[in-house]
Structures are given as C-alpha cells and as structure tokens.
C-alpha cells in the first residue's frame, strides 16, 4: 500500500503539478472501494443529507450524523486522507463552538481534517481551529449551507465585483491557515486566477480544469441518480441501471423458486432425524406419539 495521504502530501502534489483526486464517501464499504480505486482524499460531505437521507438540502444534517458517517468512512479508508464536513450551525455561532465540534470530528469521527464553508468572515474561526492543531479545508463559491442567502444553487463570482470578493476570501482563508480550498460553481477563469494566486491547493467541483484537483459526489460519478443531471457532473458508470437489473433478476429467481439452489444452501455434516412439530391449537396439550421425540418449532430442536 502506498503511503498515507496527509495535508503535506496534497501540498506536494500542487507543487509538482499532479492533480488531486477527491470524492465523497459516506460509509465504510464505499470508502474501501474508492480508496482501493486510488482516491487521494475522501470527503465525508454534509451532502449525505441529500444523497443518503433524501433531504432537499444539506441544512438538516447534524453533528452527531457527521460524526457517525465520518467514523464509518475512516474505518474503510487505508491510504486516502479523510475530511469531515462541519454541518450547518456547527461553526457559525462562535469560534469556540467551532473548535469543539471540529474536535468531535477528529476525536470521534477519526478524520484527518475538517471542512467549512465561507470566506473572510470565518477567518478567525479557521485560525481558532488550526490553533487547536486541526487542519481546515475551506470552501468558496456555491456554498450549499448558504442556499437561502444565494437564492438557490447558482454559479457564483460571474461579475467583476463578486470575483474580486472571492479572490480576497481565498487569500484570507489561506492567511488564516487553511491547507486547501474547495471551489464550487465558479467560472473557470476565476478558478484559474484563484489557483494561481494561492500556495495551497484548490479542488474544484463545477470550477473547470485549472484547479489543482477535482471532487465529485460518488453517487453522481457512478450514475446512481438518473434524474440528477447538473452540467458539471460526468457519469463514469451507470450503477442505477446495473443495480436495477441485478435486483430484478434476484426478484425473478426468488419468485420462480430457482434461488436459492443447492449451491447456495447449507447441508448437515451428518444425518439428522428431524420431526416437524405438530401445530397445537389454544388449550390443546401437545402430546407426541409413543416413541417419537418431541421437538420444538425452530429447526427441529429437541424440547
């Protein structure tokens, strides 16, 4: 197995010009598969509210839920660096509250770093978390926790003033100690400018090819939701179709009585004489026939 990816690994990848591969994961099984597939970073995103829980936004996700999923992913990951999202209202109240919740993700969720959304207004929060020896990944552009403020899931930084503010935010987060920055829903020209202006790596999602790395939701790249078709998502598989087909085949074999067959059934090591129990009605004493051992209803176990 290759060496464990750390925040220092990611900085070296930027310096060498090698792209960083990041993908979301929400459980141990997906974490193991994606880790073996070569992921550099596994993000336990609060996007689990939408893709796992079926919510219409990330806002209902709680700290307890993030800790639970982070711990599961951390158990499945061997090489990849694991990042845990700080969910809505877990860091906005105060830097002290942010440090406490970031500490939970590290201590209980076993993540290697945390991610939070927002720009210069959260620079002091980033500093406080980093001061507690917890690495922080920033997140600018289309920030899902601010969906109501933005008026929906819309591309950010398209005009000059907004672009300038985002660049200033990126520089402020770097100065505050963030080790990397996600750029979501950002024009590729702006993403290129920000990437070239920072010493820390940028990871894009809907931000074009000039970022130092890319991230996608694992369910999206695997084609598990045919109704979700944003411009920035490319499907690298059609698991929705494959899983539906496999399930249909399973159901058909069960209904036809062809599954399970002998190859998928257990056999006793020696001959065992089992006598089925006779159903007994209310108030009737079950008396076995003479010479017949009385057996229970479960697997013919003797009574």
N, C-alpha and C positions, 0 to 999 in steps of 0.2 A: 504493500500500500504506500502511496506517495505521502509525503509529509503533510501533517495537518495544516490547513489553510488558516492564517491569522490575519489580523489587520495589517501587519507588516508585509505579509505576502501580497496583499492587494495593492499596497503602495508600490512594491517592486514590479508588479505586473503593469501598472500605469507607466512607470519609468522605462520599462522595456518595450512598451507599445503592444503588449499582449492583452487581448480583450478578456474581460472578466465575465464569467458565465454565472448568472444568478437566477434562481427560480423559487417560487413559493412552495412550501410543503406544510402539511397540517397534521400528519400522523407519522408513526414510525415506519410503516410499510412504504409509503411514498418517499419518505426521507431516505430509506435504504436504497431504493431503486434509483432515485435521482442522484444520490451520492455515488453509487456504482457507475452511473452513466457519465460522471465527470463534472458535476456541479462544483463550482468554486465556493458559492455562497447559497445557503438555504434560508429563505426569509419566511418566518412564521408570521404571515401578514394578518392584519385585522380584516383583510378581505375574506377571511373564513366566515365572517358574518353573512356574506352574500353567497359564497360558493359551497359552504358546508351547512350553514344554518337556514339558508333560504330567505334571509332578510333582504330588504331593498336598499340597504346602505350598511356602512361599517359602524355606524354610531351605537347600536345596541351592544356591541361586544364589550365584555367586562374584563377586568384584570384577572379574575380567577380563571376565566376561559383561556386567556392568553397564556397564563402560567401552565395550565393543563396541556394545551397543544404544544407549547414550547418544550415541555419535558418529554412529550412523546417523540417529537422530531429529533431532539437531542439524543435520545436513545437509539434512533435509527441511523444517525449520521456518524460516519467514522472519519472522513477526510474533510468534508466541507465545513466552512465557518457558518455557524448558526446565528442569525439575527432575529430578535423578537420585537414586534411592534408594540409600542406603548399606545394603548387604546384611548379613545375619546374620554377626556376629562381625567386621565390618569397623570397628566403632567401640566395641564393648563392652570391649575389652581395656584400652585406655588412651586418654586424650585425644590423646596424641602419635600413636598409631596412627590415630585417627580423623581427625586433621588430614592425615596422609599420604594416607589413602585418599580423603578429600574432595578433596584437591588433585589426585589422579589423575582424578576425575570431571570436574573443571573443566579441567585441562590436556589430558587425552587424550580425554575424552568431550565437551568443549566445552559443558557445561551452564552455566546461569546461577546455579544454586544446588543445594544438596543437601537431602535429607530424611532424618530419622532418627526412630525410634520411641522412646518412653519419656518419663518425666516428670522430676521434680525431681532424680532420681538421675543424670540426664545433663546437668544444668545446666552443670557445669564443662566438659563435653565441648562443649556448644554454644558456650560462651564462647571456648574454645580455637579452634574452627573459625572463628567470627566474627572473632576476633583476627587470624586469617590472611587476612582480607578475603574470606571465602567465606560468602555468605548461607546461612542454615539455616532450613528449614521443619520444624516439629515435627509429631508425630503421637501423639495420645492416644486412649484408648477401647479398641476392639478392635484390638489391635496384633498382626498375624499372626506376627511373629517370636517372640512370647511365647505361641504357641498351646498349648504343653505346660503352661506355668505357669497359663494361664487355664482349662485343661481343655477346650479346644475353641473354636470360633468362636462365642462367645456375647456378647450385648449387655452392656456394662459401665456402671457408675455408676447402677444402678437403686435402690440403697438410699441412705440419707442419708449414711452414713459414706463410702461409695465415691464419692458425688457430691462431697462436700467435698474428698476427696483429689484428685479430678480437677481441680476448680477451682483448688486450690493448685498442682497440677502445671502447669496452664496459665499461671498467674501467674508461676511460677518460670521457665518457658521464655521468656515474654515479657521478664522482667527479665534473663535471660541473653543476650538479643539475637536470639531467633528473630524472623523477619519475618512469619511466618504459621503457622497451625496447622491440621492436618487432624484432624477429629473423626469417628471411625468407630465405628458400632454403639453410639450413645449416645442415651438418651431425649431427645426433642425439647425438653422443658422444661429439662433440664440444658444442652443445647447452646445454648439461648437465653440462659441465665444466663451461661455462659462467654463467649459472643459479646458480650454487653452489658458484660462486665467487662474486656474486652481492648481495647487500642488497635490491635492487629494483627488482620488479617482471619482469620476461621475458614472452613474449607472442609469441608463435610460429605459423608459417604457413609453413609447409614443413620442420619443425625442430625437429620432434619427440616428444615423450611423456614426456620428462623430464622438459619441460618449465613449468612455473608457470600458464600458461593459453594458450588458443588456439584462433586463429582468422581465419575465412573463409569469402570469399565474399558471401553475402546472395544469389545471383543468382546461385552460384555454389552449395552450400549445398542444395538448393531447386530443383536442377536439371532442370534449365531453359534453359541451352545451351547444347544440347546433343553432340555437336561437340567438346566441350572443356573438355578434359579428362586428366588433369595432375595427376601425381602419388599421390600427397598429398591431393587431394580432395576426400571426400566421399560424395555421394549424399544421403541425408536423405529423399528425396521426388522426385517425377517425375512431377513437375509442368508443364514442357513443354508438356508432354502428356496430363495432365489433362486440361490445358488451351486450347490446340488444340482441344480436344474432345468437350469441352464446346462451343468453338467458332463454330465448325462445326454444333453442334446441334442447336445453335441460328440461323445460316445462313439457315439451312434446314427449320426451322419453319417459318422464315420470307418468304422464297420463296414459301412455301406451304400455306401461309396465315393463319397459326394456331397461330401465335404470331403477335400482341397482341390479347388475347381473352378478354372476358368481365371482368375476374378477374384482368386484367392488364390495364383496361381502366377506364376513369372517366365518371361519369354521372351527368347531371344537377340536381340541387336541386328542380327545378320546371319545368313545361312545358314551353318551349321557342319556339316560332314560328320563324323559320329561313327560309328565301327565298334566294336561291342561286342567286348570281349576274349573269346577262347575259353578256357573253363576248362581248366586243364592239370593232369593228374594227377601224382603223385610220380614223379620220374625221367624225365618226358617233356619234351623240349625244345619250347617253343612256337615253331613256325616259321610266320610269316604266309604267306598265299598270295601268289603272284607279283603284284606291282603294288599290293598292299594295305599301307598304312602300319600298322605295329604300334602298338597303343595300350595304355595302361595301364588298370587296372580302375577307377580313380577318375575319373568324369566324362569318360571317353574321352580323357584327357590323353596326348599323344604320349610314347612312351618314348625 
